[in-house]
Amino acid sequence: MNHSENSEKNTYSPSFDKKLKEARSSKAKGELIPVNPENVWESIESRSERDSI
C-alpha cells in the first residue's frame, strides 16, 4: 500500500477539525464528562459532585 492509498482527504472544516483534536486531547486527559443518554442531568450532576469533593 502506498502513501496515497493510506491518506484520506480531510473533509472537515478547519474549525471543526480543531474541535475534534481538542476533544480527543481532553478525553486522553480524562477531562470529559461521561453522560448516560437515559439520564443526562443525573450523569452531569454526579460528576460535579465528585469533582467538588
Backbone as a chain_set.jsonl record, in Angstrom:
{"seq": "MNHSENSEKNTYSPSFDKKLKEARSSKAKGELIPVNPENVWESIESRSERDSI", "coords": {"N": [[0.849, -1.174, 0.0], [0.638, 2.167, -0.877], [1.523, 5.611, -0.051], [-0.529, 7.359, -0.972], [-2.768, 5.732, -0.999], [-3.113, 5.261, 1.681], [-3.577, 7.761, 2.841], [-6.313, 9.851, 3.551], [-8.458, 12.332, 2.254], [-9.017, 15.201, 4.182], [-12.161, 16.101, 5.055], [-13.343, 17.816, 6.777], [-14.1, 21.057, 8.152], [-11.62, 23.507, 8.991], [-12.063, 24.622, 11.591], [-13.788, 22.776, 12.792], [-12.199, 20.513, 12.722], [-10.199, 21.326, 14.489], [-11.688, 21.414, 16.877], [-12.271, 18.687, 17.148], [-9.701, 17.635, 17.605], [-9.101, 18.909, 20.026], [-11.065, 17.788, 21.668], [-10.326, 15.093, 21.61], [-7.89, 15.28, 22.911], [-8.725, 16.195, 25.438], [-10.22, 13.984, 26.216], [-8.218, 12.048, 26.407], [-6.883, 13.014, 28.61], [-8.712, 12.569, 30.548], [-10.687, 14.428, 31.058], [-13.263, 14.707, 30.148], [-16.838, 14.537, 30.586], [-18.548, 11.662, 31.276], [-21.633, 10.767, 29.916], [-24.783, 9.467, 30.534], [-27.144, 8.686, 28.239], [-29.733, 8.034, 28.883], [-30.249, 9.278, 31.244], [-29.435, 12.153, 31.428], [-29.064, 14.586, 33.018], [-28.652, 13.627, 35.638], [-26.269, 12.229, 35.284], [-24.467, 14.329, 34.737], [-24.706, 15.875, 37.078], [-23.812, 14.061, 39.053], [-21.139, 13.826, 38.369], [-20.27, 16.453, 38.821], [-20.562, 16.627, 41.577], [-18.66, 14.757, 42.438], [-16.334, 16.006, 41.553], [-16.251, 18.264, 43.141], [-15.522, 17.451, 45.608]], "CA": [[0.0, 0.0, 0.0], [1.462, 3.365, -0.912], [1.071, 6.741, 0.762], [-1.782, 7.93, -1.457], [-3.849, 4.841, -0.605], [-3.251, 5.385, 3.124], [-4.063, 9.07, 3.273], [-7.636, 10.249, 3.108], [-8.607, 13.781, 2.257], [-9.762, 15.723, 5.313], [-13.341, 16.794, 4.549], [-13.862, 18.681, 7.826], [-13.624, 22.435, 8.142], [-10.506, 23.668, 9.942], [-12.53, 24.866, 12.958], [-14.315, 21.512, 13.309], [-11.035, 19.652, 12.911], [-9.564, 21.796, 15.721], [-12.526, 20.968, 17.988], [-12.067, 17.244, 17.283], [-8.392, 17.424, 18.227], [-9.202, 19.333, 21.428], [-11.88, 16.788, 22.369], [-9.504, 13.888, 21.777], [-6.901, 15.6, 23.938], [-9.443, 16.212, 26.72], [-10.577, 12.593, 26.536], [-6.992, 11.361, 26.816], [-6.537, 13.513, 29.941], [-9.788, 12.214, 31.463], [-11.407, 15.65, 31.392], [-14.636, 14.7, 29.629], [-17.874, 14.028, 31.481], [-19.324, 10.592, 30.652], [-23.052, 11.059, 30.067], [-25.731, 8.403, 30.237], [-28.221, 9.315, 27.476], [-31.016, 7.741, 29.515], [-30.424, 10.166, 32.379], [-28.384, 13.131, 31.174], [-28.801, 15.513, 34.123], [-28.076, 12.903, 36.767], [-24.875, 11.945, 34.939], [-23.693, 15.557, 34.883], [-24.7, 16.252, 38.487], [-22.96, 13.15, 39.826], [-19.75, 14.179, 38.049], [-19.989, 17.713, 39.51], [-20.428, 16.341, 42.998], [-17.37, 14.091, 42.643], [-15.256, 16.983, 41.319], [-16.223, 19.289, 44.183], [-15.036, 16.841, 46.862]], "C": [[0.896, 1.238, 0.0], [0.803, 4.509, -0.138], [-0.284, 7.279, 0.303], [-2.977, 7.046, -1.118], [-4.139, 4.954, 0.885], [-3.9, 6.691, 3.546], [-5.438, 9.348, 2.684], [-7.707, 11.76, 3.173], [-9.462, 14.197, 3.447], [-10.926, 16.547, 4.771], [-13.955, 17.716, 5.594], [-13.333, 20.103, 7.652], [-12.496, 22.552, 9.166], [-10.981, 23.875, 11.381], [-13.089, 23.588, 13.58], [-13.184, 20.54, 13.592], [-10.306, 20.026, 14.2], [-10.356, 21.327, 16.934], [-12.376, 19.466, 18.22], [-10.751, 16.951, 17.999], [-8.42, 17.803, 19.705], [-9.993, 18.308, 22.245], [-11.088, 15.51, 22.599], [-8.455, 14.095, 22.863], [-7.547, 15.59, 25.325], [-9.802, 14.798, 27.159], [-9.355, 11.847, 27.047], [-6.568, 11.775, 28.229], [-7.6, 13.163, 30.98], [-10.641, 13.398, 31.878], [-12.848, 15.687, 30.893], [-15.594, 14.125, 30.654], [-18.618, 12.906, 30.755], [-20.802, 10.823, 30.943], [-23.869, 9.845, 29.655], [-26.904, 9.039, 29.496], [-29.613, 9.049, 28.053], [-31.307, 8.695, 30.67], [-29.325, 11.226, 32.362], [-28.058, 13.976, 32.399], [-28.195, 14.806, 35.323], [-26.606, 12.571, 36.511], [-23.995, 13.158, 35.17], [-23.592, 15.959, 36.35], [-23.786, 15.344, 39.308], [-21.482, 13.441, 39.561], [-19.359, 15.468, 38.775], [-19.764, 17.491, 40.984], [-19.087, 15.679, 43.295], [-16.222, 15.078, 42.494], [-15.152, 18.003, 42.439], [-15.698, 18.749, 45.51], [-13.549, 17.014, 47.004]], "O": [[1.819, 1.331, 0.808], [-0.317, 4.386, 0.357], [-1.112, 7.624, 1.146], [-4.089, 7.55, -0.963], [-5.278, 4.767, 1.313], [-4.681, 6.725, 4.496], [-5.696, 9.118, 1.502], [-7.095, 12.39, 4.036], [-10.515, 13.608, 3.692], [-10.718, 17.563, 4.109], [-14.985, 18.338, 5.333], [-12.264, 20.32, 7.082], [-12.436, 21.765, 10.11], [-10.36, 23.353, 12.307], [-12.887, 23.342, 14.769], [-13.211, 19.823, 14.592], [-9.845, 19.146, 14.926], [-9.766, 20.886, 17.921], [-12.357, 19.019, 19.367], [-10.702, 16.112, 18.898], [-7.838, 17.11, 20.54], [-9.629, 17.999, 23.38], [-11.173, 14.91, 23.67], [-8.17, 13.184, 23.64], [-6.983, 15.042, 26.272], [-9.699, 14.461, 28.339], [-9.448, 11.094, 28.016], [-5.968, 10.986, 28.957], [-7.412, 13.429, 32.167], [-11.256, 13.372, 32.944], [-13.577, 16.629, 31.202], [-15.201, 13.315, 31.495], [-19.254, 13.156, 29.731], [-21.181, 11.048, 32.093], [-23.676, 9.275, 28.581], [-27.604, 9.866, 30.08], [-30.563, 9.767, 27.739], [-32.465, 8.901, 31.036], [-28.404, 11.196, 33.178], [-26.893, 14.074, 32.784], [-27.297, 15.353, 35.963], [-25.79, 12.627, 37.43], [-22.905, 13.043, 35.73], [-22.519, 16.34, 36.817], [-23.058, 15.828, 40.175], [-20.661, 13.307, 40.468], [-18.246, 15.573, 39.29], [-18.875, 18.098, 41.579], [-18.445, 16.002, 44.294], [-15.238, 14.998, 43.229], [-14.076, 18.556, 42.668], [-15.456, 19.521, 46.438], [-12.966, 16.567, 47.992]]}, "num_chains": 1, "name": "protein.A"}
